[in-house]
Amino acid sequence: MASTEWPRYRDLAWAEIKGRVREPLILDGRNFLPQAKLASLGFRYLGVGR
């Protein structure tokens, strides 16, 4: 997994966030979020440059 200067964003409460958003879409501009985990929670994941 790539590093980031903001490590707190790697371990957000994704299941809680999913319940609060209208459109469960993640646009990952750094390609460091857990794509498989997000997909299993029902998010649509788009990694920039993938």
C-alpha positions in Angstrom: 0.0 0.0 0.0 1.3 3.4 -0.9 2.1 5.8 1.9 0.4 9.1 2.5 1.2 12.1 4.7 -2.4 11.7 6.1 -2.5 8.1 7.5 -5.8 8.7 9.4 -7.6 8.5 6.1 -6.6 4.9 5.5 -8.7 3.6 8.4 -12.0 5.6 8.3 -15.3 4.0 9.5 -16.3 3.0 5.9 -19.4 1.1 6.9 -20.7 4.2 8.8 -19.8 6.5 6.0 -21.6 4.2 3.5 -24.8 4.6 5.6 -24.5 8.4 5.4 -23.9 9.1 1.7 -26.4 9.3 -1.1 -24.1 7.9 -3.8 -21.5 5.5 -2.4 -18.7 6.5 -4.8 -15.0 6.7 -3.8 -12.6 8.6 -6.1 -9.2 7.7 -4.9 -6.7 10.1 -6.4 -3.7 8.5 -4.6 -4.7 4.8 -5.1 -4.1 3.9 -1.5 -7.5 3.1 -0.1 -8.5 -0.6 0.4 -10.3 -1.2 -2.9 -11.6 -4.7 -2.2 -12.9 -3.7 1.3 -14.7 -0.7 -0.1 -16.3 -2.8 -2.9 -17.4 -5.4 -0.4 -19.2 -2.7 1.6 -21.0 -1.6 -1.6 -18.9 1.4 -2.6 -18.1 2.1 -6.3 -14.4 2.6 -6.3 -12.5 4.6 -8.9 -8.8 4.8 -8.7 -7.2 7.6 -10.7 -4.7 6.1 -13.3 -5.9 2.5 -12.8 
